[in-house]
């Protein structure tokens, strides 16, 4: 195991090569959340900041936790090639589509239907470990591009907001996610 205060070129290249990553957050109380993420939704801004585009889904735990504590860990695993696990720890902020900086920030990502937030992690620790316990698996395709994105494209913006109101306003622990202003 090795620790670093920030990313370097080798670690950044490793992150950018991975087809998926995991986000872990927790509030002061309640459940810990770990979510797998994929597609072209991650952006290494510099050696101490990573942003990622959150797509609509059945829950919105990450936003509720970031509002409450800010704590976030991103984990990347090598499923192909040399074994390694990389974790970035720090505090995150959340940006919603209603924010004045949204258009500028979302322009750094592909246009994806159902995009609901951008999280930016300010890294305070990077840790690598061997990863030899991770299975070797071959990437085949993205379910999101074939299932998730068309689902939200068909809804349109009005339908997506209705979906957010139904499924994304509160976390499973009943905490506000901030997805809809004043709710």
C-alpha positions, 0 to 999 in steps of 0.5 A: 500500500502507498499513500500520496497527497495528490495524483501524479501522471501515472495515477491519473492515466490509471484513472482515465483508463478505467471503464467504471469507478465506485463512489462511497459516501456517508452522512453522520448517521444512517446508511453508507452508500457505494455506487458503481459509475460508468460511461464518460462521466469522469473528469480529472481536473488536476492533481487534487480535483476530480469531477464526475457527472451524476446521471439520474437513477432510482436513488440520490444518496450521494447528494444527500450525504455530500450536502450533510458531510461532504465526505467522499471516496472514489475507488478505481479497480483494474479489471484488466492488465496489471492489478491495482486499486486506487482510492481518492479521499476528500470532500466534495461539493455538488452542483445542480442544473439550476446553478449559474455555473452548470452550463460551463461545468456540464460542457466538459462532459458528453451531453447525456439525457438525465444528467442531474448533478456534477460532483467535484472532489477535492482530494486530501489523500490518494491510496493505492493497493495491490488489487490482486484479489480483484478478478480479471474481467473483460469489458464488453459494453455499456448498459447505460448507453443502451438502456439508461440513456434512452429511458431518460431521452424518451422522458424529456426534461419535464418527465425527468423532473417528474422522475426526480420529484418521485425518486430523487428528492429524499435519500433512503434515510429521509434526508434532502438531496437538493435536486429540486430547489426548495424541496 
